[in-house]
Structures are given as structure tokens and as C-alpha cells.
Amino acid sequence: MLVWTRTGKAIVWTAFAVVFGLLVMLPFLVVIAAAFAGSWNGVLPSDPTGDHLRQALSGDELASLSVSLQTAFLGGLLAVIFGTWGAMAAHDTRFARVADAMHHLPIAVPSVVVGLGLLVAFSRQPVLLNGTKWIVVIAHLVLMVAFSYGTVAAALQRVDPSYAEVAASLGASPARVLWRVRLPMLLPAISSAAGLSVALSMGEVGATIMVYPASWRTLPVSIFALTDRGQAFVAAAEAVVLLATTVVLVVILDRLRGRAVER
């Protein structure tokens, strides 16, 4: 076939590079350029400055970064706990398909719908969370638990159950089998789920913008608000901060996952 010839491969790689460059790399480069631009009246930015980045790392903008990190870690941790528990509880049962559908339902609908549902559900007694940070954390938990559940459920399909069966046959209690056999074997998948949940939580805006209180505004919401007010350069600087922070978090969590695999 033509695609396997040297010319065919060159054409395929060139087409991939063009598409990847235009659709993926170019938007990132434009945002980075805007973050350091004093003005942009032509094809290229001009009057380079670091003022926008300094503004993005001070005051309310820095507080928004702190809120995003706290929300990502709280929501991600809870998503991993509930997702892992759900996957292990539903594994090899007749309710597995129902559990799978229920866990993935929140990401099957627009995130704005999830946010609106939480806003309506928790704006009255007996559970009044509207106006608190916890409604934001719950919104992130609801959206991220599907990815944790899916990652751990897939890993369970590959895990050999004979290890747990042997441990149980030797007299180990169910709790000991869980903590010393089953969970350690799932640790790489759990680590991957944690990294994915944190990364997705850092960029979540659809549900958050429906429920966040003024005292708990995440960085993506701040970026949206700045863009809406026409402060595109400061918004771009905050986007660069968000991108860099998320990349660092993903790298750290990936290193932890690598250590878990080595064990």
C-alpha cells in the first residue's frame, strides 16, 4: 500500500504535523504570546511585558490558583475513593452494567446541567451547601468519579483473582486481603485515576461557574470572567499559569504512579 512506502509515510507525517500544529500547538503558542504582549494590533504581538504574568501571580488571581489546587486535590481524592470503592463493589456482580451506567451518567450530560442540578438540590434545608466551597468540591467529585471508576474497573478486569483467593484460603481476613493484596495490585490504576482526576478538575469550568460562591472562585472561572470583561492579556497570563501548574502536577503524579508500578 502507498501509505507504507517512504513517500506515503512522509505524506502522512507531514499531514499529521500540519494538523497537529494548527489545531493543538498554535492555540497554545498564541495564548503564551498574548500573556507577554503589551499590545497586539497586527499579525504579531508587540511591546513585550511581564506585567500580566505578575498580575496573574498576585492578589485575587493567586487566591484563585490556591482555590483550584485545593478543589482539585479534595475533589480528586474523593473521586478516587468513591470510584475505587464503586468499581470494586460492582466487579463481577450482576449489577456491574447498572453501576457503570450510573457512574458515567454525569459525564454523559453537559456539565452545566450537573451544576444546575447541584445548585437546586443543595440550596435548601436539610442540606444547604449553596454559598460554600463544598458545593464546588461536590461538583468536581460528581464529574471526576466516572474517570476514577472507569480506570479502576478496567484494571480489575486484568487483575488475577487467584492472589486474593490464595490469601483468603490461608486464613487472611477480608479486610487484610483488601489492604494487603487487592489494593496494592490496583495501586498503579488508582494513581493514574488520581492524576487524571486532578488534571481534569484543574480545568473544569462548566459546572463550577453555576455553583461557585464569590469566596471560592477557581482559576478557570477567573479566566472566563477576565475574558468576559475584555482583559484578554491577563486572562492569557492566568491560562499560562494554569497550564504550567497542571503540567507540574501531572508530572509529579506520573512519577508517583511509576514508583507504584515498580513496587
Secondary structure, 3 states (H helix, E strand, C coil): CHHHCHHHHHHHHHHHHHHHHHHHHHHHHHHHHHHCCCECCCCCCECCCCHHHHHHCCHHHHHHHHHHHHHHHHHHHHHHHHHHHHHHHHCCCCCHHHHHHHHHHHHHCCHHHHHHHHHHHCCCCCCCCCCCHHHHHHHHHHHHHHHHHHHHHHHHHHCCCHHHHHHHHCCCCHHHHHHHHHHHHHHHHHHHHHHHHHHHHHHCCCCHHHHCCCCCCCHHHHHHHHHHCCCHHHHHHHHHHHHHHHHHHHHHHHHHHHHHHHC
